[in-house]
């Protein structure tokens, strides 16, 4: 297109990859290039085709078609299950590729990109040259792309997907849903055999893949397009089609108040956004910040001292980058690439997020005895795979604060070293819990993801060193500690008893262990020197009796 474009005018480029999922699979498996391929997704109770390669589309298959119908039409169809995560990752890769045309790129899942070309197209020789470059790059990537350029996001989106198709782009092949009732009855006999399924969509010729709307002429560019180009909901499209409003120009000439009352305000909003009457901002995806350092060696290494020297060169820049972003590494990944194309990967966890290289180096050093250099290591990479914000610790004084901080750092380093051998999840610590029930007064937390407890609450009476599940004590019925009782197969004689301490159950919870009602706890010393914690259960849903709940030594 020879028309000159003002570099300051707002111009939006929309890229649509209609076969993204199928072509992603073809790129990974070259052996599937000779057979028709379809990506299958579960929609309700039906498995439907969500993406097709060009060969499968040439067989008459269409997106949204049930898999059983597709297999009847094309018995040699090869199918793969949809992988949403992999498709999103591939789209993110394409977003980085599109950054060569403009720094303002946003993803439009599941298979689209939006590029703000304002002030950028002239660097490539104009918008037509940009589209030529896009088609050339996608051809090299073995991808199908359709592009559209307009003043608004809605216009570019419509041109990329519907330019050159006109109003015949309907839900069924013969468009009988938009015909009169009598005509619909006659056409029902010649309907496509899938009966209601989407009709085959023929490939758009190469010269129709890209459409450029001249600046300020969005109405003329969108007028011949179907109303589906306005990104309307399905119910609104069907309702408008039944009224005979099939093209954008038909909708633009209707009274706005009547349209809003019957089909909702979204119809007018989408129309105004496409024509530029209402702004529609583009939010580009924030670039992912990677925290990794890599060292490529001119000669392979294999000595422990050389690997340690590589750590000394890799960790300081990694720590500096983490510190500059206010982040600390919580998990590290060490990758060692050998000259025989094999690699070793080690994942390490830290008890506290840190950007200090001196605290990360000992963890890497613990993996030295597990490294197998083989014929030599030529690439070493250290990456912080999980990070957390770090905050400066307030200074608490010239001595107390420094000592406390040093003790905390030493404990964190110890937890990290132990975690590198047995796993961070295996290292736990106890913390106070907000409950007066003895067995619920403390909780077990992972030491690497919790802080040391401060100011433990003091109970009204001493608690035993060892607490276990209540065990029955065989004695005659009595509210006071018995002079003689039998516990764990042995007979004990009472020496001293201190108590009672009454503990009530949590009435708002149904705890099976506390269905015996109130408990009167006694600290008992036997003549044999045993220090026990006995209680008498007064009985509620269960019978009363004496139990032993712990020992003091």
N, C-alpha and C positions, 0 to 999 in steps of 0.2 A: 504494500500500500504506500503510495507516494505522498500522501498527505502529511504535512509537517505537524508535529505535536509540540505544544508548549511544554518545555521541561518542568515548568512549575505547576502544570495542570495535574490533577489527581488522576492517576491511571492504575487500574488494578488488573492483574493477570491471574486467571484461575486455571489450574492444571488438574485434569481428571485422568486417572489411570483405570479405565474400565475393566481391565483384566489383571489387576494388581496381584490378587491372591494366587491365581493360576500361574501367572508368569513368574512369581516368586518361587513356586515349586519347580517350575521348569528350569530356572536358573540353577537350582541346587541339584537337580537330577536330570542330567542330559539324556539319560536313557528313555525319558518319557516324551521326547520331542516328536516321535513318529506316531503317537497315538493321541486320540482326542482325550483331553483332560478336563475334569470338572471338580470344583471344590464344593463339598457338601456340608451344609449346616443344618442343625436341628432347630426347627421352627414349630413350637408346640409339640404335637405328636407326629409331625411329618418331617421327613428329611428332604430338603430342597437344595437345588443348585444355587450357590451364591456367587460363583465366579467361573468363567469358562475361558478356555484358550481359543485362539482363532479357528483351529481345526474343529473343535467341538461346536463352535457357533456356526460353522459352515455346514454341519450336519443337521441344522435346524433346531438345535437346543437353545434354550433361553434361560436367563436368570429368573429364579423364583419357581421354576418348573419342578414338580415332584420327582424324586429320584426314580421311582418305579416307572413313571412315564418316559423318563429320559433313557432308561435302560432298554425299554421296549423299542424306542426309536433308534438307539445306537447301542447294539449289544457289546461292542468292543470298547465302550467308554471306560476310561480309567478314572477312578475317583480318589480323592484325598479328603480327610476331615479338616475342616476349617481350624486354623490356629490363630486366634485373635491376637495373642501376644506377639507372635512372630510377625504378623502383618503390621502391627503397630510399630514394631522395631524397624521393619523395612521402610515404612513410611517416614520414620524419623531419619533414616539414612538419606532418603530422597529429599527431605527438608534441608539437610545440610548441603546436598548437591545444589539445590535451588538457590542457596545463598550466594552463588557466583553471579546471579543476576541482580540481586538486591539484598541488603541486610535485613529487610523487613519481610520475613517469611513466617507463615502460620500453617499449622496442620488443619486439615478438614476431614477428620475420619469419616468413613473408613478408607477412602481411596482418593483423597483430594488434597491439594495444596493451594494456598492463596499467597500471592506475591504482590507487594506494593511496588510498582514500577515507577513511581513518581520520581523524576529526575535521574533515572538510571538507563532508560532505553537508548538514549542518544550515545551512550558509551559503547554500544554494540552495533551502531549504525541504524537505529530505529527499531520500532516494535516488530516489524516484519522480520528483520534479521534476528531478533531475539527468539521469535517463534521458530525460525529455521534452525537456530542453534539448539533449541530444546528438542525438536524432532530429531536432529542429528545425534544428540547425546542419548536420547531414549532408544534410538535404533541401535546404537552401540551397546546399550544396556539390555537389549532384547525386551523392551517394554513398549506397550501401546499407550499413547498419550493423546489427549485432546485438550486444546487450549482455547481460551477466549480472553479478550482484552476489552475493557470498558471503563467508564468513569466511576462505576460503583461495583461493589462486590456482587450484588444481585445480578447486574447485567453481565459481568464476566462469567459468573457461575452458569447463567442461562445459555450464553453463547458457547461455552465449552461443551455443554451436554446436549443442546438441542438445535444448534445452528445447522441449517440445511435440512431439517426433518419436517418443518412446518407443523401444521395442526394434525397430521395423520398419526402422530405418536400418541396412541391411545392404549388402554388397558388390554384390549383384545384385538385380534388381527383384523377383523372386519368392522370394528367400531360399532357393533350393533347396540351397545349400551347408549349410544347417542342418537339412534334412529327413532323414528316414530314406532308406535306399538305394532301396527300392522306390518311395517317393513321388518321389524325385529322378529316377528313370528316367521316370516318367509326366510329370513337370513339364518334362523336357527338351524335349518336343515343343512346348510353349507358351512356351518361354523367349524373352526379348527377342531381336529379330533380330540384334542386335550380338553375341549369343552370348558371354556372359562379360563384356561391357563394363558400365560403371557405368550404373545405371538413371537416368532423368531425375529430378532432385530438384526438387520443386515448391516455389515460393516460400512462405516461412513468412508467415502473416498478420501484419499490423502489431502486433496485440496479443500475438503470441508472440515478437516480436523481443527483448524485454527480459524477463528473469526475475530476480526478487529473492528470494533464499533468506533467510528470517528468521534472525536471529542464533541460533547454537547448534543449528540444525536442518538441518545439512548432510546427515545421513543420510536424512532424509525427502525433502529436495529432490532428491537424486541417485538415490534408489532406483529410480524408473521409467525412468531414462535408459539408453541402450544402453551396453555395456561399452566401446565406442569413445570414450565421453566421458571415460575415465580416462587418455587419452593413452598407450595401450599399443602396443607394436610390432605390426606386421601379423601376424606368425607367432603371437603370443600371442592376438590377437583371433580368428584362425581356429581355433586349438586350443580355446579356450574355447567358441566357438560350436558346434563339433562335439560338445561334451559337453552342449549344451543350456543353457549359461550365457550368457544373452543380455542380461540387465539387471544393473545394479550391485547390486541387492538380492540377486540370485542368487549373485553372487560374494562378497558380504559374509557370507553364511551358510555358506560352505564352510570346511572345516578349513584353517588357514593353513599348517601344515607340509606338507600334501599339495600345496597350490598352489605353494609355493615349490620343492618338489622337482621338480614336473613342468613348471612354466612359468617358473621363475626368480624371484629376489627382487624384480625390477623390478615385477612385478604387485602384490605387496603394498605396495611402496613408493609406487606411484602411488595405490593405494587409501587408504593412510594419509595421504598428502599431501592428497588431496581432502577427507577427513573431518576433517582437522586434528590427527591423531595425531602426525604428523611435520611439522616446520616447513619451509617452502619460502620462503626470503627473496627479495625483489624488489630487483634492482639497477638503479636508475634510470640512464638515459643521462646522462653528464656533459654539461652545456651547453657547446657549442662557443664558445670565446673568439675573437671577431673583432677584428682590429687594423685599424681603418679610421677615418678622419675624413672628414667631408663638410661642404661649405660651400655653402649655398643663397643665391644672390645676389638682392637685391631688384630690381636692374636688370642686364641682360646686359652683359657686358664683352667686350672684344676686344683691348685694348692689352696689349703685353708687360709693361709695368710693373704693370698690374692683376693679371695672372696671377701674376707674381712675388710680389706682395703677398699673393695668396691662398695661395701656397706657404708664406709666412712665418706665416700663421695656421693652416695645417693641420698642418705638421710638428711643432711643439712638443707639442701634445696627443697626437699619435701616438707620438712618442718617449717621452713620460711614461707612456703606457699600456704600451708595450713594456717599459720599465724596471721598472714596478711588477710585471710578471709574470716578470721575469728573462729576457726574450726580446730578441732582436735581429732586425731585418729582414734577410732574405737576398735577397728579391725584392720589388719594389714594382710596383704597378699604378696608373697614373694614368688616370682616367676623366674626360672632359670632355663634359658634356651640353649640346647647343645648343638654342636656342629652336625650331629647325625639327625637333625630335625626333630628330636625328642625334647620334651620339656618336663620340668618338675614344678609343681605348684604347692605352696605351703600357705595355709590360712592361720593367722594368729589373732588372738583377742587380747585386748588390754582391759585392766580393771577400771581405769579411768581414761577418759579422752585426753589426749595430750598431743602437743606439737613439738615436744622436746626430743631431739634426736638421741640424747643420752638415755632416755627411758625406752626408746624403741629398739636401740641397738642390742641390748641383752636378749630380747626375745628372738631376734633374728639369729643371734649367735647360738641359741639353743638348738637350731635346726642344722648346724654345720655338720654334725655327725650323721645326718640323714641324707645329705646331698650326695648324689652319685654323678660326678662330672663326666664319666665316660671318656670319650676322646677329647673333651674340652668344652668349656662353656664360653659362648661368644656374646650373649646378651643377658643382662640381668635387669629385672624390672621390679620396683617396689611400688605398690598402690595402696592407698587408704580406701578400702572398699566401703567402709562405714564411718561416718564422721558425726560429731556432735558439736554444738556451739560451746566454746570455752569462755569463761568469765574470769576476770582478774580477782584474786583473793585479796580482801582488805588486810592491811597491815595492822597487826594487833599489838605491836610493841616490839622493842628491840630484842627481847629474849623469848617471851612466851609464844608469840606468834610464829617466830622462826622455828622453834622446837616443835610446836604442834604441826606446822606445815611439813617439816622434815619427817616426822613420824608418820603422817598420813601418806606422804609420797613413798616412804619405805614400805608401808603395808601394801599400798597399791602395786608396787613393783613385785613384792612377794606373791601377791595374788595372781599377777600376770604370769610370773614364771611357773607357778604351780598349774595355772590354767593351761599353759602351753603343753604340759605333759598329760594332765588328767582331764582337761576341759574345764572351762570357767563355770559351767553349770554344776559341777560337782563340789564347788567350794561355796559353802553357805555360812550365814551368820544369823543370830537370833536378834529379834527386835521386839520391843514391847507392843502389846496389842490392847486395844480399848475394851477390856472385858474383865469382870471380877471373877469369872469362872477360872479355877486354877489351871486346868489344862488348856485354856484359851488365853492365858495372860501373856503369852509370847508366841511369835510367829517366825517361821524359818524363811529367810530371803536369800537370794543369790548374792554373794558378797560382791561380785563385780558390778551389779546394778543397784546397789543400795549403799547408804551411808551408815557409818557406825552409830549405834544408838547412843543418845546422850540423855542424862537425867532419868534413869529408869524409875518408875513409880515404886515407892516402898509399900508393901502390903501391911495390913494391920498386924499380922503375926508372921513369924518366919516361915519360909517355904522350903520343902525338902530339896536336896541336891538331885535326887533321882525321882522322877515322876513317871508312873506307869499306869496302865489301865486298872481300875478298881478290882481288887481280888477279894473274894469272900473270906471272912473270919468266922470260924465256928465257935460260937459262945452261946450260953443261955440268953434269952431276951433280957436286956437291961439298958437303961438310958445312960448309965455311967460306965466308964471303962472297966471291963471285967478283970478280976484278979488273975485269972488264968484263961488263956484262949489258945486256939490251934490255928496256925497259918502256915501254908506251904508244907503240910505234913509234919510240922513240928509243934510241940507244946511250949508256950512261952508264959512266963510269970511276970506280972506287972511290978515294976519298981517305982516309977514316978509317972504322973500324967498331968499335962498342962492343957487347960482349955475350959470350956469349949469355944470355938469360933464358928458361928453359924453362917452358912453360905446358902443363899436362895438361888434356885434355877432362874434362867432367863425366861420369864413367862411368855414373852412374845415369840419365842422359838420353840419348836418341837424337837428337842434333843433326846434320842432314845436313852442315852447314858444318864439322863437326869430325870427320868420318869419316876424315880423313887422319892421325889419331893425334896424337902429341906434336908440339909446335912449339918451335923455338929462335928467339927474336926477337933481331934485331940493329938497333942504331941506326946508320944508314949516312949518310955525307956523301959526295957525289960531287964531282968536280972542277968541275962546272958550278954548284955551290952548292946543290944540292937536298939536303934533309934527309929521308930516307925511313925507314920502319919496315918492314924486311924480316923474313921468317921462313922457316925451312926446315921443311917438313912431313916427318916421318919415314915416313909412309905406314902405313895400317892397312887399312881397307876400300877406300880409294882409293890411287892411286899417289903416290909422294913427289915433292918438287919445291920450288922457291922461289916465294914470293908477296910482294907488297907490300900492306900493310894500312893504311897511313896516312902522313901527312906532318906534320912538326913545324913548318913555317912556310909 
